[in-house]
């Protein structure tokens, strides 16, 4: 079962120093979970190379209880680096993703498109109707190796699709947002809110993603 964790950092004056001091222990914990095949992608959300606003992490675990077990030993949670957390069930789409950065390799800069569907009675039907066109539209990006991860946010484990997260490589935020705004899910009114954040995928001993060669 996949989950996504979106962690927002505190914004007090001491927050950056607290993150830096805690980061070595945080990285050691990430290595443990990646080696166990439970952490499948992770990295900081960074508007630029100097500023960190939070974390974006994807897990393959048994259930939500295992996510709670992760938080119980996660230094960023214990040291109050994160001010708030959003943890949602997530379904990784099986697509031909490029390999993520392995230990010793350079982190990869991507743009995370985090989009939520409407909540009206017709939202699910609109998504299902637009999905084939959405997947067709991704083919050029997939062929160029620009999609690093994609999938659906669920309202419950094995529940309905209520949003999407897609990590793509692009020259800048404007280019990434243009991809989102021209996507079939936007054109057909599926995505009702879209945010685009710069996400640095850190090197870890990740297992293969679904669909990855």
N, C-alpha and C positions, 0 to 999 in steps of 0.2 A: 504494500500500500504506500502510495506516495503522499508526501506532505510538503507544503512550502512554508517557510518561516520568513517573515518580513519583520526585522527588528529595527526600530528607530532609536538612535542614540540620544542620551541626555544632551541638553544644550547649555548647561552651566559652564562657567569659565574653566573649571577643572576637568571637564569631560574629555577633551582631547588627550590630556596627560594620563587620565585613567585608562583610556583605551590602549594607549601605547604601552603602559606598564603591564596591562593584563594580556596583551596580545601573545607573548610567547606561550603562556599556559593555554590560551585559546587555540593556538595553532596545534599544540600537542594533542589537545582533545579532538580537534578536527581530524588529525592523522589517524587517531584510534578509530573514529567512526567511519572514516573512508576505508581504512584497511578491512574493517568488518563488513564492507559493502553496504553500509547504511546511509552514508553521506554521499550523494551522487553529484552535486555541484554546490559550490559555496564561494562567497566573496563579499567584499565591502561595496556598498553603494557610495560612489565618489564623484561629486560634481566636477572635480578637477583632481590633479595628482597630489594635492596637499590636504584636501578636506574630505572627511568621512562623515556621512550622515546616518549610516546604519549598515545593516547586513541583509543579504538575500541568500537563503540556503534551501536546498532541495534534498529530501530524504526518501529512502526506501526502507520502511520499517514495518513491523507487524501491525501496529495500531497506535492510537493516540497515546496510550499509556507509555509506549516506548519513546514517544516524543517528550513526554513529561520526564522520563528517565534521563533523556539527553539534557534537558534544562536543569535537572537537579545537579549535574556535574559540569555544566558549561560555565567557564570563568566569566564570560561577558554578562551572563545572567547573575551570577553570584556577586560580582563586583559592581553591579549597577551601571555597567556600560550602556546597556539597553534601557531606555525609559519605558518603552512599551513594545509589545509583541503582537503580531497577527499570525496565527497558525491555521492554515486551511488545508483540507484534503485537496489533492492535486492529482491529475492524471497526465503523465508524460505521454505525448503522442509518439508512436514508434516511427521515427523518420531517420533518414540517413545523415545523422549529425557527424561533424568532424570530431576527432578525439579531443577531449579537454586537455588542458596542460597537466603534464605529469610532474612528479617531484624533480626539481632541478631545472625545469623549463620556465620560460617567462610567462607571467600572468597574461591573460587575454582581456582586452578592453572590449566590452560589448555595450549595447543599449537594451535595457529591459523595458519592454512594453507591457504595462500592467493595466488591463482593461476589464471593466465590470459590465455585465449585461444589464438590460432593463429589468425591472421587477414587476412589470405588468403581466396580465394573463397570457399575452401572446409572445412573451419573450422567448420561451423555449422553442416554440414552433418557428420563430424567425431564425434562431440559431441553426436548427436542424436543416431548414430550407437553404440557408446560405453556406452551410459547411462545405459542400462539394466545390463551390466556386472559391471559397476561402483556401481550400487545400490546393486547388489548381493554381491559384495565384502565388502560392509559396514555391512552386516548382523552380522558377528561375533563381530564387534566393538559395534554395537547397542545392541546386546544381553548382552554384558558385561557392558553396560551403559557408554561407553567411548566417545560417540559422544554427545557433549553438544549443538551443533548447526551445521547446514549445509544448503547450498543453493547456488543459482546462482546469480552472478552479471549480471545485464542487461544493455544493451546499451541505454535504455530509459524505462520509465514506461510501463509495459506490452510489452516490446520489446524483442529482441533476447538475449539469454544467451551468454555471452562473457567471463565468468570467474566463479570462485567458491571461497567460503570461507567455511572452515570446522574447527570447534574447537573440539579438541580431548584431552583426558588425555593420557599422555605417560610419561615414566620415564625421558626423556630428549629430547632436540631438535633433536639429531641424530635419536632417535626412531620415533619421529614425522615425520621427513623428510623421513625416510625409508617407513613409511605408504604412504606418498604422492608419492614417487618415484615408488612404486609397485602398485599404483592405476591404474585401467583400463584407466582412463583419461590420465595418463602419458604414459602408455605402448602404447596406440593407438594414441599418438601425439596430443591429445586435448589440454592439458596444455603445454604452451610453456615457461612460466616463473613461478617459484614457490618461495615464501618466507615463512619462518616458524618463527613465533614470539611467545614468551612466553606472555600469556594473563591471567590476574587475573580478574575473573568475580566477581564483588562486590555484596554483599547482598543488595537487593532492593525488594519492594513489586511488583515484576513482575507478569504480567498475564501469563497464560499458553501459551506456544509456540504451533504452529500448530503441531498436532500429539502427543503432550505430554499427558501422562495419567492423 
